[in-house]
Amino acid sequence: MNYLEFEKPLAEIEGKAEELRAMARAGSGMDVGREAEALDRKAETALRDLYKTLTPWQKCQVARHPDRPHCKDYIDALFVEFTPLAGDRNFAEDHAVMGGLARFNDMPVMVIGHEKGNDTKTRIERNFGMARPEGYRKAIRLMDIAHRFGLPVITLVDTPGAYPGKGAEERGQAEAIARSTAKCLEIGVPLISVVIGEGGSGGAVAFATANRVAMLEHSVYSVISPEGCASILWKDAEKMREAAEALRLTAQDLQKLGVIDRIIKEPLGGAQRGAKETIEAVGKGIDLMLKELAGKKPDVLVKERRQKFLDMGAKGLAA
């Protein structure tokens, strides 16, 4: 288990319980079963208390946890007959964005998402989920195909933001993000987005300008990272805790503001402690959102999607 900074007290308790079990397995002759069980109960109570009162900065840490299920995990578990489609037909294939045709509950769909990778090799290959212009242009191409064949589009958002490198800027990063966002607003098919980890800046909005937007309970969605915000406002990246509070980037805050429509509950301790349960919960959420949009005409879907974003933030301003 990779423990986060605020989970250190929990790590000590679970570490002691594991030490006792290791002693028993080694045949020490000591009866440590009761002590280990008592520590397990203490650890569960500590875990419950920790996750009951998470601060926005702590939620950022949970959203970035390396053991959370990633886009590929969701596609492998929830979709069948997944046929990946690669390349933007212009420059290159971007491995930070994966997408293709698939079936969800026997319904043909187009699924697109950011993939961060799960070890050093794949994280480098996937550029840590930070898409380049060709990734967004690939997404545009896939959304066009979905529109042409009347396929619902499902996007899985998990990115710290679009890649800010020199080459990406030279190839029109901002323009590609803008065109992907515009394409989301144009297609006459149901568009559903789920923020499964980080929803960073325009790199996330380019996939999440949808009819229905859901977030996992401990995911985050913001115009900028807390570190980036702190560097700009206070010239000090160490003030990221204050920035996280001010940004209102949690699922709970964003639902109040009307930015998202649904919060998908995570297991106790976050998605990293229960990947299977989390993936199943996301699958149920996607199914419900698809049913909400079923039977709506293309022009109605487009109109409702545009109006949703015109109205965004009205709840928060009224409050």
N, C-alpha and C positions, 0 to 999 in steps of 0.2 A: 504494500500500500504506500502510495506517495502522499505524505501528509502535508497539508498546507500550513502556513505560518501560525494561523490562529488555532490549529488543531493539535498543537504540541502537548497540551495536557492530556488529550485523548490518546495520543501516540504513546505516552508513558504508561497509561493504564493498559492499553492493548498489548504493549510490549511486555509488560510484566506477566500478563495472562499467557502469552505465547511462550515465555521463558518457563513457566510452570509446566505447560504441556510438553515442552521439549524435554524437561527433566523426567517427566513420566514416561515418555517414549524411549528415553535412554535407559529405562529400567533402574532408576535411582532407589526404588523401594518406598518412596514417599507417596502418601495419599494426598494429592494436590487438587483432586477434582473439585472439591467444594470451594477451595480458594479461587480456582480459575473461574468457576461459575459466578462467584461473587464479583470478581473483577469484570466479567462480561456484563453483568447487570449494571455495574457502576459505569462502564464504558458506554452502554446504551443510553443511560440517563444523561451522561456528559454530552454525548452526540446530539441528543434531542434538545438539550439546553443550548448548545452552540448554534444549531441550525434554526432555532426558534427566533433568535435575535440577531441574525446576520446584518451587518452594516452593508451599504452599497459597495464599499471597497472589498469587503470579504466576498460579496457575491461576484465581483469581477474575478477574484482569485478562483472561485469555484467554477465559473464559466470557462476559465482558461485551463482547468485541470487536464493534464495530459491523458488521464485514464477515462475521460468522458467518451461515450460513443461518438464517432464521427460520421460524416455523410455516407461513406462507403458501408459502414456498419448498418445504417438505416436502410440503405438500398438493398443490401444483401438479405436483410431480415424481413422487410416489408413488401418488397417488389419481386415479381417473378418475370422470367423472360426478358431480363434487362439487356438491352442491346446498346452498348455505348457508341456515341457518335463523337468523332474527334475533329479538331481543326476549325479555323474560322474562314477557310477558303480564301485567305488573303496573305497571312504571314506565317503562322505556326500553330501548333497545338499547345494549349496552356493546361498543364497538369493540375493547377490549383482549382480548376473548375471541371467537374465531371457531370456528364448528363447523357441522356439517351431515352429511347423508347422502352416502355416496360408495362407490366400489368399490375394494378393495385386492386385487390379484391375482385379480380377477373375483369377489371375495367382498363382499357388501354389508356395510358397517360404518357406525358413527357415529364421526366424528373430531371432537375438541374440542381447542383449544389456545390458549395465550397468544400474541398477536402484538405485537411491540414496534414494528414499522415500520422502514423503512430509510432515511429522510431526515427532515429537520426537520418537514415537513408531516405525513407519515404517523406520525411518532413522537408528535407532539402529538395527532393524531386518535386514535391507539391508546393514549394515556396511558402511553407507554413500557412497555406490557405489564402495567400495574398495574390489576387488575380492581376494579370497584365491586360493590356487592351485586347489582345487576341482572345482572352478568356471571356470577356464581356461580348465580343463580337461572335464568339461561338454560341453564347447564350441567346443572342439575338436571332441567330440562324435557327436554333432549336425552337425558339418561340414562334418563329415564322412557320416552321413545319407543323407545329401543334395547331396553330391558327388555321392553316390550310386544310388539315384533316380533322378539325373539330375535336382535338384532344385536350382534356384538362391539363394544366401545367402545375406541378408541385415543386416548390423550391425549398431547399434546406440551407439556411444561412449560418455560416460559422467562419467568420473572417475578422482579423484585427483591422482590416481596411484594405483598400486597393494598394497594389505595390507602387511605392513612390520613387522607384529608380529612374535614372537618367534615360535609359532606353525606353521604358514605359511611357515617360513623358514625351519623348521624341515621336513615339508612334501614336500619340493622341489619347492618353489615358482619360483625361476629363471628358473628351468628346465621346469616347466609347461608353463611359459610365452614363452620360446623359442620354445617349441613344438607347442603351439598355433600359433605362428608366422609362423613356418615352415609349419603347416597345411594350413594356408591361402595361402601360395605359391604353395601348391601341388594340391588343388582341381580343377577339370576340369569343373567348373561351374562359371557363372558370380558372382563376389563378389563385393558388393557395400558397402561403409561405409560412415556414416554421423556423424561428430562431432557436437553434439547438445548442449554441454556445455563445460566441461573441457575435454581435451585430455591429460592426465597426464602420461608421461614416458612410459616404456615398457608395463604397464597395458593397455594403449590405443593402442599401436602398435600391440599387440597380436590380436586385433580385426580389425585393420585398414590397414593391409597389403593387400590392395584391388586393383581391376582393376580400380575403380573410387573412389576417396575420395573427399567428399564435407564437407564444414564447414558452419555453420551458421555465419552470418556476425560478431557477437560479441562473438563468441566462441574462445577458445584458445587451442593450441596444442603444447606441448613442452616436451623436454627430462627430465625436472625437473621443479618443481614449483619455482616461483620467490623467495619465502621465503627460500626454500632449497638451491637454487643457491647462494643467498646472504649470507647464513650461511656458505657455503663452501668457497666462494671466498673472502668475506670481514669479516667473523666471526661475522656478524651482520645482523640478519634477517630483521632489520628495513630498510635496503638498498634494499628492494624488488622492489621499483620503478625503480632504476637503473638496477637491474637484469632483470626486465620485458622488458625494452628497449633493453638490450643486447641480450636477448634470441630470439628475432624476432618470437614471438609466436602467432601473430595475423593472422587471415585468409588472410588479404591483403599481409602481408610479405611472408607467406607460399605459396601463389599462385605464387608470383614472383619467388620463389625458385624452383617451380615445385614440391613441396611436396604434394599439393592438386590440384584438377582439377577444382573445382567449388565453388563459394561462394553463399550461399543462403541468400537472403536479409531478414532482420527482420523488423517488424513494427517500427515506430518511438518510441524511448524509450526502445527498446529491446523486446525480446520474452515475458518477464514477463508482458508487457503491452498489448500484443495481442497474447495470446496462440493459439487461433483458426486460425488466419491468418498465424502464424508461422508454425503450423502443416500442413496446406494446402500447404504452400510453399515447405516444406520438401517433401511432397507427390508428388508434381509436379517434384521436382528435382530427386527423386528416379525413377519416371516413365521415365524421359528423359534419365537417365543413363542406365536403363535397356534396353531401345530401342537402345541405342548406342552399346550395347553388344549383342543384339539379333542375333541369327544365327551363331555366331562365334563358331568354333570347340573347343573342350576341350584343345587340345594341343596349339592352338593359344592363348586362354585365359591365360593359364599358362605361355607361353613364353612372352606375352605382360606384364603380371603382374610382372614377374621377371625382365624384362628389365626396366620397369618403376622405380623400386626401385634401380636398378644399375645406372640409369641415374639421380637419385634424387640429387638435389642441383646443377646440372650442369648450370642451368640458372643463379643462384646467383653467381657462381664462374666466369662465363663468363662476367657477369656485373662488 
